[in-house]
Amino acid sequence: MKVGGRYALPPGEIEVTSVEAIPRDELTDEIARESGFDDLESLLEVAQHGRGETVFLVSFVYHS
C-alpha cells in the first residue's frame, strides 16, 4: 500500500491517507483501541507476522 493509492473494496474503494511504521515496543493499548481492537493483545493477534518487530498503521478513507 502507498499513500494516495486507491484499492477496490466493492461497491466502492479505499484511499490510503497515511502509512506509519511503529516499532512493536512503542505500541500501546490506546493505539490498539483507536484501530478498532479491544487491546494490544487483540491487535497483535491480527497484525503480527513473523518476528513482528514493526507494525504498519495504515489509515484510509472509504469512497462509495
C-alpha positions as CSV (number, residue, x, y, z in Angstrom):
1,M,0.0,0.0,0.0
2,K,1.1,3.5,-0.6
3,V,-0.3,6.9,0.4
4,G,-2.7,8.2,-2.2
5,G,-3.3,4.6,-3.6
6,R,-6.9,3.6,-4.2
7,Y,-7.9,0.0,-3.8
8,A,-11.2,-1.7,-4.7
9,L,-13.5,-2.6,-1.9
10,P,-16.8,-3.1,-3.7
11,P,-19.1,-1.3,-4.1
12,G,-16.5,1.5,-3.6
13,E,-12.8,1.8,-2.9
14,I,-10.5,2.9,-0.1
15,E,-7.9,5.6,-0.4
16,V,-4.8,5.3,1.7
17,T,-4.1,8.5,3.6
18,S,-1.1,7.5,5.7
19,V,1.2,4.6,6.4
20,E,3.2,4.7,9.6
21,A,5.8,2.2,10.8
22,I,5.6,1.7,14.5
23,P,8.2,-0.4,16.4
24,R,6.5,-3.2,18.4
25,D,7.8,-1.8,21.7
26,E,6.0,1.5,21.0
27,L,2.6,0.0,20.5
28,T,0.0,0.8,23.2
29,D,-3.5,-0.3,24.2
30,E,-4.5,3.3,23.2
31,I,-3.2,2.7,19.6
32,A,-5.0,-0.6,19.5
33,R,-8.3,0.8,20.6
34,E,-8.0,3.7,18.1
35,S,-7.5,1.0,15.4
36,G,-10.7,-0.8,16.5
37,F,-9.3,-3.5,18.8
38,D,-10.1,-4.1,22.4
39,D,-6.5,-4.1,23.5
40,L,-2.9,-4.5,22.3
41,E,-3.0,-8.3,22.6
42,S,-6.0,-8.4,20.2
43,L,-4.2,-6.2,17.7
44,L,-1.1,-8.3,17.7
45,E,-3.1,-11.5,17.1
46,V,-4.1,-10.0,13.7
47,A,-1.2,-7.6,12.9
48,Q,1.9,-9.5,14.0
49,H,3.6,-11.7,11.3
50,G,6.9,-13.4,11.8
51,R,9.1,-11.7,14.4
52,G,6.8,-8.8,14.4
53,E,9.3,-6.1,15.2
54,T,7.4,-3.4,13.2
55,V,3.7,-2.9,12.7
56,F,2.4,-0.7,10.0
57,L,-0.6,1.5,10.8
58,V,-2.5,2.2,7.6
59,S,-5.1,5.0,7.7
60,F,-7.7,5.3,4.9
61,V,-11.0,6.8,3.8
62,Y,-13.7,4.9,2.0
63,H,-15.2,6.3,-1.2
64,S,-18.6,4.8,-2.3
